[in-house]
Amino acid sequence: MGRRSTRGAGTRWRSSRTVWLYFRFPLSFREVEELMLERGVNVSHESVRRWCAKFGQSYANALRRRRVPLGDKWHLDEVLIQIDGERKYLWRAVDTDGTVLDILVQNRRDRAAARRFFRRLLKTTRSVPRVIVTDRLRSYGAAHREVMPSDEHRSHKGLNNRAENIHQPTRQRERAMKGFRGVGGAQRFLSAFSGIPPHFRPRHLTTATYCRAETTTRFAIWDRITGVAGPPAAA
């Protein structure tokens, strides 16, 4: 029984660290394999791929459940991405503090797509904003009147920089991965990606001491949600 428990703990630690490496840094599965080997941990790139697919979303969801209360002003934006050579649109919503509320990859950016994203947001967050801020895309106004008519809608290009800036990490990762291979894979990766890296990037840093303390705390939270007590003992 003891051996089985130790082996299970070791697997949890390996999967936790490989998922963290893959989503936190612009690394390929083989590069994660190499970094783990440098630490004396032998895992294959195929195991890294399976663990990221199996645990990435659940870890991101667990982090989202621990986040502070959402702001009541939501910023929405959509950006063009290439998936297997085809044009798709990544819809994203953030609150006033820049916390990503949800993302959705869709084929279009028409009223039906905006309406689908609004309804998904309400279901995912289980809350209703006081104000939503968008650019001047008419699809937002039409969907707003249909789904959230009681909320204030501010439509102005200059007001929506917060949502537009949050696309930058996705662009960087898209280039590192040389594009996405399919809509489903892009949705799964970006949904986990929008939840895991921000957890390890504290905002409003003041000193190096504070930064280290806050990062240590966030690693402790990560270990709790992934079921890890610490590094596995050497064989």
MODELLER restraints for C-alpha pairs under 7 A, 6 or more apart:
rsr = mdl.restraints
at = mdl.atoms
rsr.add(forms.Gaussian(group=physical.xy_distance, feature=features.Distance(at['CA:9:A'], at['CA:228:A']), mean=6.86, stdev=0.5))
rsr.add(forms.Gaussian(group=physical.xy_distance, feature=features.Distance(at['CA:9:A'], at['CA:232:A']), mean=6.95, stdev=0.5))
rsr.add(forms.Gaussian(group=physical.xy_distance, feature=features.Distance(at['CA:10:A'], at['CA:232:A']), mean=5.04, stdev=0.5))
rsr.add(forms.Gaussian(group=physical.xy_distance, feature=features.Distance(at['CA:12:A'], at['CA:227:A']), mean=6.83, stdev=0.5))
rsr.add(forms.Gaussian(group=physical.xy_distance, feature=features.Distance(at['CA:12:A'], at['CA:228:A']), mean=6.21, stdev=0.5))
rsr.add(forms.Gaussian(group=physical.xy_distance, feature=features.Distance(at['CA:13:A'], at['CA:228:A']), mean=5.66, stdev=0.5))
rsr.add(forms.Gaussian(group=physical.xy_distance, feature=features.Distance(at['CA:13:A'], at['CA:231:A']), mean=6.27, stdev=0.5))
rsr.add(forms.Gaussian(group=physical.xy_distance, feature=features.Distance(at['CA:13:A'], at['CA:232:A']), mean=6.86, stdev=0.5))
rsr.add(forms.Gaussian(group=physical.xy_distance, feature=features.Distance(at['CA:15:A'], at['CA:51:A']), mean=5.88, stdev=0.5))
rsr.add(forms.Gaussian(group=physical.xy_distance, feature=features.Distance(at['CA:16:A'], at['CA:226:A']), mean=6.20, stdev=0.5))
rsr.add(forms.Gaussian(group=physical.xy_distance, feature=features.Distance(at['CA:18:A'], at['CA:32:A']), mean=6.49, stdev=0.5))
rsr.add(forms.Gaussian(group=physical.xy_distance, feature=features.Distance(at['CA:18:A'], at['CA:48:A']), mean=6.14, stdev=0.5))
rsr.add(forms.Gaussian(group=physical.xy_distance, feature=features.Distance(at['CA:19:A'], at['CA:51:A']), mean=6.77, stdev=0.5))
rsr.add(forms.Gaussian(group=physical.xy_distance, feature=features.Distance(at['CA:19:A'], at['CA:52:A']), mean=5.27, stdev=0.5))
rsr.add(forms.Gaussian(group=physical.xy_distance, feature=features.Distance(at['CA:19:A'], at['CA:56:A']), mean=6.41, stdev=0.5))
rsr.add(forms.Gaussian(group=physical.xy_distance, feature=features.Distance(at['CA:21:A'], at['CA:32:A']), mean=6.58, stdev=0.5))
rsr.add(forms.Gaussian(group=physical.xy_distance, feature=features.Distance(at['CA:22:A'], at['CA:28:A']), mean=6.96, stdev=0.5))
rsr.add(forms.Gaussian(group=physical.xy_distance, feature=features.Distance(at['CA:22:A'], at['CA:32:A']), mean=6.57, stdev=0.5))
rsr.add(forms.Gaussian(group=physical.xy_distance, feature=features.Distance(at['CA:23:A'], at['CA:193:A']), mean=5.87, stdev=0.5))
rsr.add(forms.Gaussian(group=physical.xy_distance, feature=features.Distance(at['CA:23:A'], at['CA:196:A']), mean=6.70, stdev=0.5))
rsr.add(forms.Gaussian(group=physical.xy_distance, feature=features.Distance(at['CA:23:A'], at['CA:197:A']), mean=6.47, stdev=0.5))
rsr.add(forms.Gaussian(group=physical.xy_distance, feature=features.Distance(at['CA:24:A'], at['CA:196:A']), mean=6.90, stdev=0.5))
rsr.add(forms.Gaussian(group=physical.xy_distance, feature=features.Distance(at['CA:24:A'], at['CA:197:A']), mean=4.86, stdev=0.5))
rsr.add(forms.Gaussian(group=physical.xy_distance, feature=features.Distance(at['CA:26:A'], at['CA:173:A']), mean=6.03, stdev=0.5))
rsr.add(forms.Gaussian(group=physical.xy_distance, feature=features.Distance(at['CA:26:A'], at['CA:176:A']), mean=6.21, stdev=0.5))
rsr.add(forms.Gaussian(group=physical.xy_distance, feature=features.Distance(at['CA:29:A'], at['CA:45:A']), mean=5.04, stdev=0.5))
rsr.add(forms.Gaussian(group=physical.xy_distance, feature=features.Distance(at['CA:29:A'], at['CA:48:A']), mean=6.01, stdev=0.5))
rsr.add(forms.Gaussian(group=physical.xy_distance, feature=features.Distance(at['CA:29:A'], at['CA:49:A']), mean=6.28, stdev=0.5))
rsr.add(forms.Gaussian(group=physical.xy_distance, feature=features.Distance(at['CA:30:A'], at['CA:45:A']), mean=5.02, stdev=0.5))
rsr.add(forms.Gaussian(group=physical.xy_distance, feature=features.Distance(at['CA:33:A'], at['CA:43:A']), mean=6.00, stdev=0.5))
rsr.add(forms.Gaussian(group=physical.xy_distance, feature=features.Distance(at['CA:33:A'], at['CA:44:A']), mean=5.92, stdev=0.5))
rsr.add(forms.Gaussian(group=physical.xy_distance, feature=features.Distance(at['CA:33:A'], at['CA:45:A']), mean=5.38, stdev=0.5))
rsr.add(forms.Gaussian(group=physical.xy_distance, feature=features.Distance(at['CA:36:A'], at['CA:42:A']), mean=6.66, stdev=0.5))
rsr.add(forms.Gaussian(group=physical.xy_distance, feature=features.Distance(at['CA:56:A'], at['CA:192:A']), mean=5.56, stdev=0.5))
rsr.add(forms.Gaussian(group=physical.xy_distance, feature=features.Distance(at['CA:57:A'], at['CA:191:A']), mean=6.86, stdev=0.5))
rsr.add(forms.Gaussian(group=physical.xy_distance, feature=features.Distance(at['CA:57:A'], at['CA:192:A']), mean=4.81, stdev=0.5))
rsr.add(forms.Gaussian(group=physical.xy_distance, feature=features.Distance(at['CA:59:A'], at['CA:225:A']), mean=6.83, stdev=0.5))
rsr.add(forms.Gaussian(group=physical.xy_distance, feature=features.Distance(at['CA:59:A'], at['CA:226:A']), mean=6.78, stdev=0.5))
rsr.add(forms.Gaussian(group=physical.xy_distance, feature=features.Distance(at['CA:60:A'], at['CA:192:A']), mean=5.27, stdev=0.5))
rsr.add(forms.Gaussian(group=physical.xy_distance, feature=features.Distance(at['CA:60:A'], at['CA:195:A']), mean=4.76, stdev=0.5))
rsr.add(forms.Gaussian(group=physical.xy_distance, feature=features.Distance(at['CA:60:A'], at['CA:196:A']), mean=5.40, stdev=0.5))
rsr.add(forms.Gaussian(group=physical.xy_distance, feature=features.Distance(at['CA:62:A'], at['CA:225:A']), mean=6.54, stdev=0.5))
rsr.add(forms.Gaussian(group=physical.xy_distance, feature=features.Distance(at['CA:63:A'], at['CA:195:A']), mean=6.86, stdev=0.5))
rsr.add(forms.Gaussian(group=physical.xy_distance, feature=features.Distance(at['CA:64:A'], at['CA:195:A']), mean=6.70, stdev=0.5))
rsr.add(forms.Gaussian(group=physical.xy_distance, feature=features.Distance(at['CA:70:A'], at['CA:95:A']), mean=6.56, stdev=0.5))
rsr.add(forms.Gaussian(group=physical.xy_distance, feature=features.Distance(at['CA:71:A'], at['CA:95:A']), mean=5.38, stdev=0.5))
rsr.add(forms.Gaussian(group=physical.xy_distance, feature=features.Distance(at['CA:71:A'], at['CA:96:A']), mean=5.62, stdev=0.5))
rsr.add(forms.Gaussian(group=physical.xy_distance, feature=features.Distance(at['CA:72:A'], at['CA:129:A']), mean=4.57, stdev=0.5))
rsr.add(forms.Gaussian(group=physical.xy_distance, feature=features.Distance(at['CA:72:A'], at['CA:130:A']), mean=5.13, stdev=0.5))
rsr.add(forms.Gaussian(group=physical.xy_distance, feature=features.Distance(at['CA:72:A'], at['CA:131:A']), mean=6.57, stdev=0.5))
rsr.add(forms.Gaussian(group=physical.xy_distance, feature=features.Distance(at['CA:73:A'], at['CA:95:A']), mean=5.78, stdev=0.5))
rsr.add(forms.Gaussian(group=physical.xy_distance, feature=features.Distance(at['CA:73:A'], at['CA:96:A']), mean=5.70, stdev=0.5))
rsr.add(forms.Gaussian(group=physical.xy_distance, feature=features.Distance(at['CA:73:A'], at['CA:129:A']), mean=5.76, stdev=0.5))
rsr.add(forms.Gaussian(group=physical.xy_distance, feature=features.Distance(at['CA:73:A'], at['CA:130:A']), mean=5.86, stdev=0.5))
rsr.add(forms.Gaussian(group=physical.xy_distance, feature=features.Distance(at['CA:73:A'], at['CA:131:A']), mean=4.73, stdev=0.5))
rsr.add(forms.Gaussian(group=physical.xy_distance, feature=features.Distance(at['CA:73:A'], at['CA:132:A']), mean=5.71, stdev=0.5))
rsr.add(forms.Gaussian(group=physical.xy_distance, feature=features.Distance(at['CA:74:A'], at['CA:93:A']), mean=6.56, stdev=0.5))
rsr.add(forms.Gaussian(group=physical.xy_distance, feature=features.Distance(at['CA:74:A'], at['CA:94:A']), mean=5.70, stdev=0.5))
rsr.add(forms.Gaussian(group=physical.xy_distance, feature=features.Distance(at['CA:74:A'], at['CA:95:A']), mean=4.46, stdev=0.5))
rsr.add(forms.Gaussian(group=physical.xy_distance, feature=features.Distance(at['CA:74:A'], at['CA:96:A']), mean=6.34, stdev=0.5))
rsr.add(forms.Gaussian(group=physical.xy_distance, feature=features.Distance(at['CA:74:A'], at['CA:129:A']), mean=6.47, stdev=0.5))
rsr.add(forms.Gaussian(group=physical.xy_distance, feature=features.Distance(at['CA:74:A'], at['CA:131:A']), mean=6.31, stdev=0.5))
rsr.add(forms.Gaussian(group=physical.xy_distance, feature=features.Distance(at['CA:74:A'], at['CA:132:A']), mean=4.73, stdev=0.5))
rsr.add(forms.Gaussian(group=physical.xy_distance, feature=features.Distance(at['CA:74:A'], at['CA:133:A']), mean=6.11, stdev=0.5))
rsr.add(forms.Gaussian(group=physical.xy_distance, feature=features.Distance(at['CA:75:A'], at['CA:93:A']), mean=5.55, stdev=0.5))
rsr.add(forms.Gaussian(group=physical.xy_distance, feature=features.Distance(at['CA:75:A'], at['CA:94:A']), mean=5.30, stdev=0.5))
rsr.add(forms.Gaussian(group=physical.xy_distance, feature=features.Distance(at['CA:75:A'], at['CA:95:A']), mean=6.03, stdev=0.5))
rsr.add(forms.Gaussian(group=physical.xy_distance, feature=features.Distance(at['CA:75:A'], at['CA:132:A']), mean=5.81, stdev=0.5))
rsr.add(forms.Gaussian(group=physical.xy_distance, feature=features.Distance(at['CA:75:A'], at['CA:133:A']), mean=4.70, stdev=0.5))
rsr.add(forms.Gaussian(group=physical.xy_distance, feature=features.Distance(at['CA:75:A'], at['CA:134:A']), mean=6.04, stdev=0.5))
rsr.add(forms.Gaussian(group=physical.xy_distance, feature=features.Distance(at['CA:75:A'], at['CA:160:A']), mean=6.30, stdev=0.5))
rsr.add(forms.Gaussian(group=physical.xy_distance, feature=features.Distance(at['CA:75:A'], at['CA:162:A']), mean=6.98, stdev=0.5))
rsr.add(forms.Gaussian(group=physical.xy_distance, feature=features.Distance(at['CA:75:A'], at['CA:163:A']), mean=5.49, stdev=0.5))
rsr.add(forms.Gaussian(group=physical.xy_distance, feature=features.Distance(at['CA:76:A'], at['CA:92:A']), mean=5.81, stdev=0.5))
rsr.add(forms.Gaussian(group=physical.xy_distance, feature=features.Distance(at['CA:76:A'], at['CA:93:A']), mean=4.42, stdev=0.5))
rsr.add(forms.Gaussian(group=physical.xy_distance, feature=features.Distance(at['CA:76:A'], at['CA:94:A']), mean=6.64, stdev=0.5))
rsr.add(forms.Gaussian(group=physical.xy_distance, feature=features.Distance(at['CA:76:A'], at['CA:133:A']), mean=6.24, stdev=0.5))
rsr.add(forms.Gaussian(group=physical.xy_distance, feature=features.Distance(at['CA:76:A'], at['CA:134:A']), mean=5.25, stdev=0.5))
rsr.add(forms.Gaussian(group=physical.xy_distance, feature=features.Distance(at['CA:76:A'], at['CA:163:A']), mean=6.00, stdev=0.5))
rsr.add(forms.Gaussian(group=physical.xy_distance, feature=features.Distance(at['CA:77:A'], at['CA:91:A']), mean=5.91, stdev=0.5))
rsr.add(forms.Gaussian(group=physical.xy_distance, feature=features.Distance(at['CA:77:A'], at['CA:92:A']), mean=5.56, stdev=0.5))
rsr.add(forms.Gaussian(group=physical.xy_distance, feature=features.Distance(at['CA:77:A'], at['CA:93:A']), mean=6.54, stdev=0.5))
rsr.add(forms.Gaussian(group=physical.xy_distance, feature=features.Distance(at['CA:77:A'], at['CA:134:A']), mean=6.26, stdev=0.5))
rsr.add(forms.Gaussian(group=physical.xy_distance, feature=features.Distance(at['CA:77:A'], at['CA:163:A']), mean=5.83, stdev=0.5))
rsr.add(forms.Gaussian(group=physical.xy_distance, feature=features.Distance(at['CA:77:A'], at['CA:164:A']), mean=6.45, stdev=0.5))
rsr.add(forms.Gaussian(group=physical.xy_distance, feature=features.Distance(at['CA:78:A'], at['CA:89:A']), mean=6.22, stdev=0.5))
rsr.add(forms.Gaussian(group=physical.xy_distance, feature=features.Distance(at['CA:78:A'], at['CA:90:A']), mean=5.37, stdev=0.5))
rsr.add(forms.Gaussian(group=physical.xy_distance, feature=features.Distance(at['CA:78:A'], at['CA:91:A']), mean=4.24, stdev=0.5))
rsr.add(forms.Gaussian(group=physical.xy_distance, feature=features.Distance(at['CA:78:A'], at['CA:92:A']), mean=6.12, stdev=0.5))
rsr.add(forms.Gaussian(group=physical.xy_distance, feature=features.Distance(at['CA:79:A'], at['CA:89:A']), mean=5.49, stdev=0.5))
rsr.add(forms.Gaussian(group=physical.xy_distance, feature=features.Distance(at['CA:79:A'], at['CA:90:A']), mean=5.25, stdev=0.5))
rsr.add(forms.Gaussian(group=physical.xy_distance, feature=features.Distance(at['CA:79:A'], at['CA:91:A']), mean=6.62, stdev=0.5))
rsr.add(forms.Gaussian(group=physical.xy_distance, feature=features.Distance(at['CA:80:A'], at['CA:87:A']), mean=6.64, stdev=0.5))
rsr.add(forms.Gaussian(group=physical.xy_distance, feature=features.Distance(at['CA:80:A'], at['CA:88:A']), mean=5.84, stdev=0.5))
rsr.add(forms.Gaussian(group=physical.xy_distance, feature=features.Distance(at['CA:80:A'], at['CA:89:A']), mean=4.65, stdev=0.5))
rsr.add(forms.Gaussian(group=physical.xy_distance, feature=features.Distance(at['CA:80:A'], at['CA:90:A']), mean=6.34, stdev=0.5))
rsr.add(forms.Gaussian(group=physical.xy_distance, feature=features.Distance(at['CA:81:A'], at['CA:87:A']), mean=6.01, stdev=0.5))
rsr.add(forms.Gaussian(group=physical.xy_distance, feature=features.Distance(at['CA:81:A'], at['CA:88:A']), mean=5.36, stdev=0.5))
rsr.add(forms.Gaussian(group=physical.xy_distance, feature=features.Distance(at['CA:81:A'], at['CA:89:A']), mean=5.79, stdev=0.5))
rsr.add(forms.Gaussian(group=physical.xy_distance, feature=features.Distance(at['CA:81:A'], at['CA:90:A']), mean=6.65, stdev=0.5))
rsr.add(forms.Gaussian(group=physical.xy_distance, feature=features.Distance(at['CA:82:A'], at['CA:88:A']), mean=6.06, stdev=0.5))
rsr.add(forms.Gaussian(group=physical.xy_distance, feature=features.Distance(at['CA:82:A'], at['CA:179:A']), mean=6.57, stdev=0.5))
rsr.add(forms.Gaussian(group=physical.xy_distance, feature=features.Distance(at['CA:83:A'], at['CA:179:A']), mean=6.36, stdev=0.5))
rsr.add(forms.Gaussian(group=physical.xy_distance, feature=features.Distance(at['CA:83:A'], at['CA:180:A']), mean=4.98, stdev=0.5))
rsr.add(forms.Gaussian(group=physical.xy_distance, feature=features.Distance(at['CA:83:A'], at['CA:181:A']), mean=5.73, stdev=0.5))
rsr.add(forms.Gaussian(group=physical.xy_distance, feature=features.Distance(at['CA:83:A'], at['CA:182:A']), mean=5.82, stdev=0.5))
rsr.add(forms.Gaussian(group=physical.xy_distance, feature=features.Distance(at['CA:83:A'], at['CA:183:A']), mean=6.65, stdev=0.5))
rsr.add(forms.Gaussian(group=physical.xy_distance, feature=features.Distance(at['CA:84:A'], at['CA:180:A']), mean=6.26, stdev=0.5))
rsr.add(forms.Gaussian(group=physical.xy_distance, feature=features.Distance(at['CA:84:A'], at['CA:181:A']), mean=4.98, stdev=0.5))
rsr.add(forms.Gaussian(group=physical.xy_distance, feature=features.Distance(at['CA:84:A'], at['CA:182:A']), mean=6.18, stdev=0.5))
rsr.add(forms.Gaussian(group=physical.xy_distance, feature=features.Distance(at['CA:88:A'], at['CA:105:A']), mean=6.93, stdev=0.5))
rsr.add(forms.Gaussian(group=physical.xy_distance, feature=features.Distance(at['CA:88:A'], at['CA:106:A']), mean=5.98, stdev=0.5))
rsr.add(forms.Gaussian(group=physical.xy_distance, feature=features.Distance(at['CA:88:A'], at['CA:107:A']), mean=4.88, stdev=0.5))
rsr.add(forms.Gaussian(group=physical.xy_distance, feature=features.Distance(at['CA:88:A'], at['CA:108:A']), mean=6.76, stdev=0.5))
rsr.add(forms.Gaussian(group=physical.xy_distance, feature=features.Distance(at['CA:89:A'], at['CA:105:A']), mean=5.69, stdev=0.5))
rsr.add(forms.Gaussian(group=physical.xy_distance, feature=features.Distance(at['CA:89:A'], at['CA:106:A']), mean=5.29, stdev=0.5))
rsr.add(forms.Gaussian(group=physical.xy_distance, feature=features.Distance(at['CA:89:A'], at['CA:107:A']), mean=6.01, stdev=0.5))
rsr.add(forms.Gaussian(group=physical.xy_distance, feature=features.Distance(at['CA:89:A'], at['CA:108:A']), mean=6.30, stdev=0.5))
rsr.add(forms.Gaussian(group=physical.xy_distance, feature=features.Distance(at['CA:89:A'], at['CA:109:A']), mean=6.82, stdev=0.5))
rsr.add(forms.Gaussian(group=physical.xy_distance, feature=features.Distance(at['CA:90:A'], at['CA:103:A']), mean=6.90, stdev=0.5))
rsr.add(forms.Gaussian(group=physical.xy_distance, feature=features.Distance(at['CA:90:A'], at['CA:104:A']), mean=5.82, stdev=0.5))
rsr.add(forms.Gaussian(group=physical.xy_distance, feature=features.Distance(at['CA:90:A'], at['CA:105:A']), mean=4.56, stdev=0.5))
rsr.add(forms.Gaussian(group=physical.xy_distance, feature=features.Distance(at['CA:90:A'], at['CA:106:A']), mean=6.46, stdev=0.5))
rsr.add(forms.Gaussian(group=physical.xy_distance, feature=features.Distance(at['CA:91:A'], at['CA:103:A']), mean=5.47, stdev=0.5))
rsr.add(forms.Gaussian(group=physical.xy_distance, feature=features.Distance(at['CA:91:A'], at['CA:104:A']), mean=5.10, stdev=0.5))
rsr.add(forms.Gaussian(group=physical.xy_distance, feature=features.Distance(at['CA:91:A'], at['CA:105:A']), mean=6.18, stdev=0.5))
rsr.add(forms.Gaussian(group=physical.xy_distance, feature=features.Distance(at['CA:92:A'], at['CA:102:A']), mean=5.98, stdev=0.5))
rsr.add(forms.Gaussian(group=physical.xy_distance, feature=features.Distance(at['CA:92:A'], at['CA:103:A']), mean=4.45, stdev=0.5))
rsr.add(forms.Gaussian(group=physical.xy_distance, feature=features.Distance(at['CA:92:A'], at['CA:104:A']), mean=6.62, stdev=0.5))
rsr.add(forms.Gaussian(group=physical.xy_distance, feature=features.Distance(at['CA:93:A'], at['CA:100:A']), mean=5.97, stdev=0.5))
rsr.add(forms.Gaussian(group=physical.xy_distance, feature=features.Distance(at['CA:93:A'], at['CA:101:A']), mean=5.41, stdev=0.5))
rsr.add(forms.Gaussian(group=physical.xy_distance, feature=features.Distance(at['CA:93:A'], at['CA:102:A']), mean=5.73, stdev=0.5))
rsr.add(forms.Gaussian(group=physical.xy_distance, feature=features.Distance(at['CA:93:A'], at['CA:103:A']), mean=6.63, stdev=0.5))
rsr.add(forms.Gaussian(group=physical.xy_distance, feature=features.Distance(at['CA:93:A'], at['CA:163:A']), mean=6.76, stdev=0.5))
rsr.add(forms.Gaussian(group=physical.xy_distance, feature=features.Distance(at['CA:94:A'], at['CA:100:A']), mean=4.34, stdev=0.5))
rsr.add(forms.Gaussian(group=physical.xy_distance, feature=features.Distance(at['CA:94:A'], at['CA:101:A']), mean=5.19, stdev=0.5))
rsr.add(forms.Gaussian(group=physical.xy_distance, feature=features.Distance(at['CA:94:A'], at['CA:163:A']), mean=6.16, stdev=0.5))
rsr.add(forms.Gaussian(group=physical.xy_distance, feature=features.Distance(at['CA:95:A'], at['CA:101:A']), mean=6.87, stdev=0.5))
rsr.add(forms.Gaussian(group=physical.xy_distance, feature=features.Distance(at['CA:98:A'], at['CA:162:A']), mean=6.67, stdev=0.5))
rsr.add(forms.Gaussian(group=physical.xy_distance, feature=features.Distance(at['CA:100:A'], at['CA:194:A']), mean=6.42, stdev=0.5))
rsr.add(forms.Gaussian(group=physical.xy_distance, feature=features.Distance(at['CA:102:A'], at['CA:121:A']), mean=6.51, stdev=0.5))
rsr.add(forms.Gaussian(group=physical.xy_distance, feature=features.Distance(at['CA:103:A'], at['CA:191:A']), mean=6.29, stdev=0.5))
rsr.add(forms.Gaussian(group=physical.xy_distance, feature=features.Distance(at['CA:104:A'], at['CA:117:A']), mean=6.87, stdev=0.5))
rsr.add(forms.Gaussian(group=physical.xy_distance, feature=features.Distance(at['CA:104:A'], at['CA:187:A']), mean=6.64, stdev=0.5))
rsr.add(forms.Gaussian(group=physical.xy_distance, feature=features.Distance(at['CA:105:A'], at['CA:183:A']), mean=6.95, stdev=0.5))
rsr.add(forms.Gaussian(group=physical.xy_distance, feature=features.Distance(at['CA:105:A'], at['CA:187:A']), mean=5.93, stdev=0.5))
rsr.add(forms.Gaussian(group=physical.xy_distance, feature=features.Distance(at['CA:106:A'], at['CA:113:A']), mean=6.94, stdev=0.5))
rsr.add(forms.Gaussian(group=physical.xy_distance, feature=features.Distance(at['CA:110:A'], at['CA:139:A']), mean=5.32, stdev=0.5))
rsr.add(forms.Gaussian(group=physical.xy_distance, feature=features.Distance(at['CA:111:A'], at['CA:139:A']), mean=4.35, stdev=0.5))
rsr.add(forms.Gaussian(group=physical.xy_distance, feature=features.Distance(at['CA:111:A'], at['CA:140:A']), mean=6.89, stdev=0.5))
rsr.add(forms.Gaussian(group=physical.xy_distance, feature=features.Distance(at['CA:111:A'], at['CA:142:A']), mean=6.25, stdev=0.5))
rsr.add(forms.Gaussian(group=physical.xy_distance, feature=features.Distance(at['CA:111:A'], at['CA:143:A']), mean=5.82, stdev=0.5))
rsr.add(forms.Gaussian(group=physical.xy_distance, feature=features.Distance(at['CA:114:A'], at['CA:139:A']), mean=6.09, stdev=0.5))
rsr.add(forms.Gaussian(group=physical.xy_distance, feature=features.Distance(at['CA:114:A'], at['CA:140:A']), mean=5.93, stdev=0.5))
rsr.add(forms.Gaussian(group=physical.xy_distance, feature=features.Distance(at['CA:114:A'], at['CA:143:A']), mean=5.83, stdev=0.5))
rsr.add(forms.Gaussian(group=physical.xy_distance, feature=features.Distance(at['CA:115:A'], at['CA:143:A']), mean=4.75, stdev=0.5))
rsr.add(forms.Gaussian(group=physical.xy_distance, feature=features.Distance(at['CA:115:A'], at['CA:147:A']), mean=6.85, stdev=0.5))
rsr.add(forms.Gaussian(group=physical.xy_distance, feature=features.Distance(at['CA:118:A'], at['CA:147:A']), mean=6.98, stdev=0.5))
rsr.add(forms.Gaussian(group=physical.xy_distance, feature=features.Distance(at['CA:122:A'], at['CA:128:A']), mean=6.45, stdev=0.5))
rsr.add(forms.Gaussian(group=physical.xy_distance, feature=features.Distance(at['CA:129:A'], at['CA:151:A']), mean=6.88, stdev=0.5))
rsr.add(forms.Gaussian(group=physical.xy_distance, feature=features.Distance(at['CA:130:A'], at['CA:151:A']), mean=5.60, stdev=0.5))
rsr.add(forms.Gaussian(group=physical.xy_distance, feature=features.Distance(at['CA:130:A'], at['CA:152:A']), mean=6.41, stdev=0.5))
rsr.add(forms.Gaussian(group=physical.xy_distance, feature=features.Distance(at['CA:131:A'], at['CA:151:A']), mean=5.80, stdev=0.5))
rsr.add(forms.Gaussian(group=physical.xy_distance, feature=features.Distance(at['CA:131:A'], at['CA:152:A']), mean=4.70, stdev=0.5))
rsr.add(forms.Gaussian(group=physical.xy_distance, feature=features.Distance(at['CA:131:A'], at['CA:153:A']), mean=5.85, stdev=0.5))
rsr.add(forms.Gaussian(group=physical.xy_distance, feature=features.Distance(at['CA:132:A'], at['CA:152:A']), mean=6.35, stdev=0.5))
rsr.add(forms.Gaussian(group=physical.xy_distance, feature=features.Distance(at['CA:132:A'], at['CA:153:A']), mean=5.07, stdev=0.5))
rsr.add(forms.Gaussian(group=physical.xy_distance, feature=features.Distance(at['CA:132:A'], at['CA:154:A']), mean=6.27, stdev=0.5))
rsr.add(forms.Gaussian(group=physical.xy_distance, feature=features.Distance(at['CA:133:A'], at['CA:153:A']), mean=6.05, stdev=0.5))
rsr.add(forms.Gaussian(group=physical.xy_distance, feature=features.Distance(at['CA:133:A'], at['CA:154:A']), mean=4.83, stdev=0.5))
rsr.add(forms.Gaussian(group=physical.xy_distance, feature=features.Distance(at['CA:133:A'], at['CA:155:A']), mean=5.91, stdev=0.5))
rsr.add(forms.Gaussian(group=physical.xy_distance, feature=features.Distance(at['CA:133:A'], at['CA:159:A']), mean=6.99, stdev=0.5))
rsr.add(forms.Gaussian(group=physical.xy_distance, feature=features.Distance(at['CA:133:A'], at['CA:160:A']), mean=6.29, stdev=0.5))
rsr.add(forms.Gaussian(group=physical.xy_distance, feature=features.Distance(at['CA:134:A'], at['CA:154:A']), mean=6.43, stdev=0.5))
rsr.add(forms.Gaussian(group=physical.xy_distance, feature=features.Distance(at['CA:134:A'], at['CA:155:A']), mean=5.00, stdev=0.5))
rsr.add(forms.Gaussian(group=physical.xy_distance, feature=features.Distance(at['CA:134:A'], at['CA:156:A']), mean=6.42, stdev=0.5))
rsr.add(forms.Gaussian(group=physical.xy_distance, feature=features.Distance(at['CA:134:A'], at['CA:160:A']), mean=5.93, stdev=0.5))
rsr.add(forms.Gaussian(group=physical.xy_distance, feature=features.Distance(at['CA:135:A'], at['CA:155:A']), mean=5.23, stdev=0.5))
rsr.add(forms.Gaussian(group=physical.xy_distance, feature=features.Distance(at['CA:135:A'], at['CA:156:A']), mean=5.01, stdev=0.5))
rsr.add(forms.Gaussian(group=physical.xy_distance, feature=features.Distance(at['CA:135:A'], at['CA:157:A']), mean=4.63, stdev=0.5))
rsr.add(forms.Gaussian(group=physical.xy_distance, feature=features.Distance(at['CA:135:A'], at['CA:160:A']), mean=6.33, stdev=0.5))
rsr.add(forms.Gaussian(group=physical.xy_distance, feature=features.Distance(at['CA:136:A'], at['CA:155:A']), mean=5.40, stdev=0.5))
rsr.add(forms.Gaussian(group=physical.xy_distance, feature=features.Distance(at['CA:136:A'], at['CA:156:A']), mean=5.82, stdev=0.5))
rsr.add(forms.Gaussian(group=physical.xy_distance, feature=features.Distance(at['CA:136:A'], at['CA:157:A']), mean=6.37, stdev=0.5))
rsr.add(forms.Gaussian(group=physical.xy_distance, feature=features.Distance(at['CA:174:A'], at['CA:180:A']), mean=6.98, stdev=0.5))
rsr.add(forms.Gaussian(group=physical.xy_distance, feature=features.Distance(at['CA:180:A'], at['CA:186:A']), mean=5.85, stdev=0.5))
rsr.add(forms.Gaussian(group=physical.xy_distance, feature=features.Distance(at['CA:199:A'], at['CA:218:A']), mean=6.98, stdev=0.5))
rsr.add(forms.Gaussian(group=physical.xy_distance, feature=features.Distance(at['CA:200:A'], at['CA:215:A']), mean=6.52, stdev=0.5))
rsr.add(forms.Gaussian(group=physical.xy_distance, feature=features.Distance(at['CA:200:A'], at['CA:218:A']), mean=6.50, stdev=0.5))
rsr.add(forms.Gaussian(group=physical.xy_distance, feature=features.Distance(at['CA:205:A'], at['CA:211:A']), mean=6.18, stdev=0.5))
rsr.add(forms.Gaussian(group=physical.xy_distance, feature=features.Distance(at['CA:223:A'], at['CA:229:A']), mean=6.57, stdev=0.5))
